[in-house]
Amino acid sequence: MTKEIAELPPLDGVTLHCISGHDFRPMQPADWDRINIGYCFFENDIEALRHTRRAAREWDFIVAGSSWCEHQLRIGGVRQTATILQGIDPDNFYPTPFLEDDSRFIVFSGGKFEFRKGQDLVIAAMRTFMQRHQDACLVCSWINQWPFSLATMANSPHISFRLTNDDCLTILQRTLHENGIPLERVCLTPLVDNTQIRQIYQQSDIGIFPNRCEGGNNMVMCEYMACGRTVIASDATGQADIITDRNAFALADYTPLLVKDAAGQPAGIWHEPSVEELIEQLESAYRNRDIRRHKSAVAAEDMKRLAWDKAAHQFHYIATKLNNAAAFGHSKT
């Protein structure tokens, strides 16, 4: 984003900030300028609503990373807001042919291992699916470098999880084994440079992203889809900007999930997918190769709209409007 914005005409006195948390404070307060635009992603909607009125007074404009976040901002009284989705780099993520059939059905799951991203749901569904289908395999890109985030998986009602002082790969391997996933049919990948991960994506037949909540459009999922692979995925919160019945096996059965903060106070309402529906969608994708391939082609085409240069132009348009309004003495409304 920084690179693409730098290619556009500069606007003196206008700064785009990263917003650092649910309290909508700038990540770099020292960079506060004449006109300030914030870019935010959040998952705990209740917690965010405690701060939106104040944020609306402080910021000239708040850009949301998803339509879901924008909706929560508007509920909270923020009028100067819009959605700009994160992009994908088309030089790294583009359609690749499926490998020759080697009699395996390979499912990819990506994102740091934590309760919010729902890898426990993946384990629960794949445990049943892999028992039914001996050709089913799982590829996981789950490395999580933040122990506090990794520890949230202890909240899962679907798997057993123990956080220890072992390295993340060891913890993940043990968790899979203790929850009935045959390790000989699993590939746990270490941290991989973003320019190389396409090589992992192209080894698989389908991705699975039953995320309970996403403040953005889920870059891992979008990059995977840009490589010409369809997904089984939640179509709620941030992923709702991406997932359709045409480009994915969309999940539809959810239970509202109240999430609490460290003090036990209500923090957000997430969407709990159904393990049974996940298994059904895996079975459908497994049986219907032609449908899977068609959805994959649509997914690749849909992701072309997420280029970073387009996002940069959207930010520049908002900044230009605010700058022009300030020049003519118009206040924000």
Phi, psi and omega per residue, in radians:
M1 nan -0.812 3.130
T2 -1.024 -0.748 -3.137
K3 -1.092 -0.776 -3.096
E4 -1.231 -0.672 3.116
I5 -1.147 -0.602 3.131
A6 -1.112 -0.351 3.123
E7 -1.408 -0.196 -3.069
L8 -1.694 2.811 -3.126
P9 -1.013 2.302 -3.121
P10 -1.198 2.620 3.082
L11 -2.168 1.803 -3.092
D12 -1.114 2.361 3.080
G13 1.497 0.051 3.124
V14 -2.042 2.209 -3.127
T15 -2.218 2.346 3.015
L16 -1.668 2.154 -3.092
H17 -1.922 2.589 2.834
C18 -1.404 2.300 3.031
I19 -1.600 2.300 -2.882
S20 -1.609 -0.236 -3.086
G21 -2.961 -2.978 -3.092
H22 -1.240 -0.180 3.094
D23 -1.592 0.012 3.022
F24 1.068 0.697 3.039
R25 -1.623 2.592 3.110
P26 -1.217 2.491 3.127
M27 -1.154 -0.564 3.120
Q28 -2.143 1.438 -3.084
P29 -1.009 -0.497 -3.107
A30 -1.149 -0.310 -3.121
D31 -1.557 0.145 -3.125
W32 -0.997 2.340 -2.943
D33 -2.193 -2.992 3.090
R34 -1.127 -0.753 3.075
I35 -2.182 2.285 -3.021
N36 -2.240 2.177 3.117
I37 -2.006 2.244 3.118
G38 -1.860 2.550 3.090
Y39 -2.039 2.108 -2.994
C40 -2.224 2.606 2.982
F41 -2.378 2.280 3.073
F42 -2.598 2.716 3.139
E43 -1.998 -0.477 -3.090
N44 -1.625 1.598 -3.019
D45 -1.160 -0.633 3.130
I46 -1.142 -0.796 3.108
E47 -1.063 -0.732 3.141
A48 -1.089 -0.658 -3.090
L49 -1.155 -0.285 3.080
R50 -1.276 -0.242 -3.017
H51 -2.132 -0.121 -2.975
T52 -1.185 -0.597 -3.132
R53 -1.106 -0.792 3.110
R54 -1.134 -0.738 -3.126
A55 -1.072 -0.660 3.139
A56 -1.073 -0.579 3.119
R57 -1.330 -0.571 -3.019
E58 -1.468 -0.668 -3.060
W59 -1.626 2.566 3.012
D60 -1.333 -0.549 -3.141
F61 -2.797 2.449 3.059
I62 -2.112 2.041 3.087
V63 -1.606 2.295 3.123
A64 -1.681 2.575 3.124
G65 -1.456 0.023 3.088
S66 -2.799 2.789 3.077
S67 -1.109 -0.568 3.116
W68 -1.114 -0.798 3.087
C69 -1.096 -0.725 3.110
E70 -1.050 -0.720 3.130
H71 -1.057 -0.752 3.117
Q72 -1.136 -0.686 3.105
L73 -1.068 -0.759 -3.130
R74 -1.161 -0.693 3.056
I75 -1.005 -0.660 -3.103
G76 -1.459 0.086 3.038
G77 1.717 0.162 3.101
V78 -1.534 2.000 -3.130
R79 -1.629 -0.625 -3.125
Q80 -1.490 1.416 -3.096
T81 -2.636 2.759 3.087
A82 -2.813 2.974 3.133
T83 -1.881 2.309 2.950
I84 -2.287 2.083 -3.102
L85 -1.407 2.603 3.036
Q86 -1.150 2.604 -3.115
G87 -1.637 -3.127 2.969
I88 -2.239 2.670 -3.134
D89 -1.551 1.885 -3.089
P90 -1.168 -0.273 3.071
D91 -1.257 -0.469 -3.125
N92 -1.788 -0.505 -3.010
F93 -2.172 1.837 -3.115
Y94 -2.612 2.825 -3.053
P95 -1.036 2.336 3.062
T96 -2.156 2.537 -3.121
P97 -1.147 2.614 3.027
F98 -1.190 2.533 3.114
L99 -1.221 2.791 3.109
E100 -1.048 2.485 -3.070
D101 -1.042 2.067 3.096
D102 -1.951 0.391 3.085
S103 1.223 0.289 3.048
R104 -1.996 2.626 3.021
F105 -1.983 1.893 -2.958
I106 -1.867 2.144 -3.132
V107 -1.835 2.262 3.110
F108 -1.792 2.390 3.028
S109 -2.285 2.227 -3.080
G110 -2.294 2.829 -3.114
G111 1.989 2.616 -3.108
K112 -1.067 2.434 -3.042
F113 -1.236 1.887 3.120
E114 -2.800 2.844 -3.058
F115 -1.037 -0.735 -3.082
R116 -1.049 -0.664 -3.065
K117 -1.455 -0.151 2.892
G118 1.359 0.436 3.102
Q119 -1.175 -0.354 3.038
D120 -1.128 -0.608 3.062
L121 -1.165 -0.671 3.084
V122 -1.067 -0.819 -3.130
I123 -1.071 -0.792 -3.113
A124 -1.095 -0.740 -3.132
A125 -1.254 -0.766 -3.108
M126 -1.191 -0.505 3.084
R127 -1.006 -0.820 3.103
T128 -1.218 -0.776 -3.070
F129 -1.122 -0.716 -3.123
M130 -1.255 -0.474 3.030
Q131 -1.182 -0.617 -3.130
R132 -1.355 -0.577 -3.004
H133 -2.220 1.885 -3.088
Q134 -1.254 -0.211 3.107
D135 -1.605 -0.006 -3.116
A136 -1.441 2.334 3.130
C137 -2.296 2.775 -3.102
L138 -2.195 2.233 3.032
V139 -1.940 2.181 -3.044
C140 -2.102 2.231 2.958
S141 -2.012 1.463 -2.903
W142 -2.095 0.147 -3.043
I143 -0.978 2.283 3.117
N144 -2.223 2.049 -3.078
Q145 -1.597 0.072 -3.103
W146 -2.028 1.782 -3.088
P147 -0.967 -0.627 -3.132
F148 -1.106 -0.603 3.106
S149 -1.298 -0.739 3.094
L150 -1.025 -0.650 -3.089
A151 -1.137 -0.381 -3.121
T152 -1.115 -0.321 -3.132
M153 -1.171 -0.233 3.050
A154 -1.147 -0.266 3.110
N155 -1.375 -0.120 -3.051
S156 -1.195 2.332 3.018
P157 -1.526 -0.025 -2.995
H158 -1.809 -0.437 -3.092
I159 -2.371 2.853 2.954
S160 -1.653 2.472 -3.081
F161 -2.560 2.345 3.088
R162 -2.236 2.142 3.047
L163 -1.522 2.175 3.112
T164 -2.186 -3.107 3.134
N165 -1.480 0.098 3.110
D166 -1.194 2.860 3.042
D167 -1.167 2.812 -3.004
C168 -1.057 -0.750 -3.137
L169 -1.048 -0.686 3.115
T170 -1.140 -0.747 3.111
I171 -1.078 -0.760 -3.125
L172 -1.146 -0.759 3.136
Q173 -1.065 -0.787 3.135
R174 -1.138 -0.700 -3.128
T175 -1.099 -0.774 3.102
L176 -1.060 -0.817 -3.117
H177 -1.087 -0.798 -3.087
E178 -1.218 -0.270 3.140
N179 -1.908 0.379 2.932
G180 1.468 0.320 3.088
I181 -1.680 2.123 -3.132
P182 -1.193 1.997 -3.026
L183 -1.129 -0.424 3.120
E184 -1.208 -0.189 3.108
R185 -2.011 0.421 -3.135
V186 -2.199 2.451 2.973
C187 -2.090 1.937 3.070
L188 -1.682 2.009 -3.064
T189 -1.593 2.490 3.010
P190 -1.297 -3.109 3.042
L191 -1.053 2.285 -3.109
V192 -2.175 2.401 3.071
D193 -0.991 2.444 -3.064
N194 -1.022 -0.471 -3.141
T195 -1.337 -0.198 -3.085
Q196 -1.896 -0.211 -2.974
I197 -1.241 -0.316 3.068
R198 -0.964 -0.582 -3.139
Q199 -1.114 -0.504 3.056
I200 -1.344 -0.752 3.137
Y201 -0.990 -0.763 -3.019
Q202 -1.255 -0.161 3.069
Q203 -1.370 -0.242 -2.958
S204 -1.830 2.902 3.128
D205 -1.743 -0.528 -3.093
I206 -2.806 2.665 3.062
G207 -1.834 2.814 3.132
I208 -2.383 2.131 -3.039
F209 -2.406 1.297 -3.142
P210 -1.510 0.897 -3.009
N211 -1.165 2.394 -3.131
R212 -1.298 -0.528 3.100
C213 -2.830 2.446 3.040
E214 -2.409 2.207 3.079
G215 -1.337 -0.417 3.094
G216 -2.033 -2.892 -3.084
N217 -1.566 0.215 3.075
N218 1.093 1.572 -3.047
M219 -1.103 -0.672 3.133
V220 -1.060 -0.804 3.133
M221 -1.087 -0.752 -3.107
C222 -1.184 -0.689 3.097
E223 -1.142 -0.669 3.085
Y224 -1.082 -0.818 -3.130
M225 -1.154 -0.589 3.120
A226 -1.104 -0.398 3.108
C227 -1.442 0.149 3.086
G228 1.427 0.724 3.114
R229 -2.295 2.278 3.082
T230 -1.439 3.012 -3.058
V231 -2.435 2.750 2.853
I232 -1.744 2.066 -2.940
A233 -2.673 2.675 2.988
S234 -1.118 2.421 3.071
D235 -1.924 0.555 3.141
A236 -1.990 2.965 -3.096
T237 0.791 -2.341 -3.026
G238 -1.116 -0.545 -3.125
Q239 -1.216 -0.245 3.117
A240 -1.125 -0.370 3.092
D241 -1.285 -0.207 -3.035
I242 -2.052 -0.816 -2.945
I243 -1.377 2.235 3.033
T244 -2.338 2.954 3.077
D245 -1.217 -0.284 -3.133
R246 -1.464 -0.593 -3.061
N247 -1.840 -0.012 -3.042
A248 -2.733 2.916 2.917
F249 -1.600 1.547 -2.985
A250 -1.334 2.389 3.044
L251 -1.394 2.613 -3.075
A252 -2.352 -0.224 -3.034
D253 -1.830 1.886 -3.095
Y254 -2.255 2.691 2.985
T255 -2.081 2.257 3.099
P256 -1.037 2.395 -3.082
L257 -2.193 1.990 3.108
L258 -1.406 2.151 3.128
V259 -1.850 2.387 -3.137
K260 -1.967 2.719 3.112
D261 -1.501 -3.067 -3.072
A262 -1.087 -0.440 3.139
A263 -1.549 0.017 3.140
G264 1.489 0.170 3.139
Q265 -1.559 2.560 3.095
P266 -0.985 2.278 -3.087
A267 -2.062 -0.564 -3.099
G268 -2.949 2.853 3.019
I269 -1.981 1.966 3.102
W270 -1.791 3.128 -3.107
H271 -2.054 2.002 -3.130
E272 -1.579 1.921 3.105
P273 -1.215 2.890 3.125
S274 -1.657 2.217 3.068
V275 -1.077 -0.671 3.138
E276 -1.074 -0.720 3.114
E277 -1.194 -0.646 3.067
L278 -1.004 -0.783 3.126
I279 -1.113 -0.737 3.119
E280 -1.059 -0.741 -3.137
Q281 -1.213 -0.632 3.038
L282 -1.069 -0.755 3.123
E283 -1.104 -0.722 -3.141
S284 -1.121 -0.781 3.120
A285 -1.135 -0.652 -3.134
Y286 -1.138 -0.716 -3.066
R287 -1.395 -0.473 -2.949
N288 -2.033 1.340 -3.103
R289 -1.080 -0.713 -3.107
D290 -1.115 -0.731 3.101
I291 -1.115 -0.728 3.127
R292 -1.056 -0.767 -3.134
R293 -1.189 -0.656 3.118
H294 -1.135 -0.799 3.117
K295 -1.085 -0.611 3.121
S296 -1.102 -0.727 3.125
A297 -1.139 -0.715 3.107
V298 -1.132 -0.720 3.135
A299 -1.022 -0.808 3.141
A300 -1.059 -0.730 3.136
E301 -1.163 -0.739 -3.131
D302 -1.105 -0.607 -3.073
M303 -1.276 -0.213 3.121
K304 -1.107 -0.357 -3.126
R305 -1.394 -0.049 -3.041
L306 -1.794 0.469 3.133
A307 -1.169 2.526 -3.110
W308 -1.115 -0.551 -3.131
D309 -1.138 -0.581 3.093
K310 -1.161 -0.727 3.094
A311 -1.080 -0.738 3.137
A312 -1.061 -0.728 3.115
H313 -1.143 -0.597 3.093
Q314 -1.146 -0.755 3.082
F315 -1.093 -0.748 -3.110
H316 -1.120 -0.626 3.109
Y317 -1.104 -0.794 3.124
I318 -1.102 -0.780 -3.130
A319 -1.084 -0.712 3.140
T320 -1.120 -0.742 3.111
K321 -1.080 -0.780 3.127
L322 -1.122 -0.700 3.141
N323 -1.146 -0.743 3.115
N324 -1.129 -0.711 3.131
A325 -1.120 -0.692 3.122
A326 -1.139 -0.637 -3.129
A327 -1.135 -0.533 3.128
F328 -1.705 0.176 3.049
G329 1.388 0.294 3.123
H330 -1.468 2.275 3.085
S331 -1.553 2.823 3.086
K332 -1.249 2.562 -3.124
T333 -2.181 nan nan
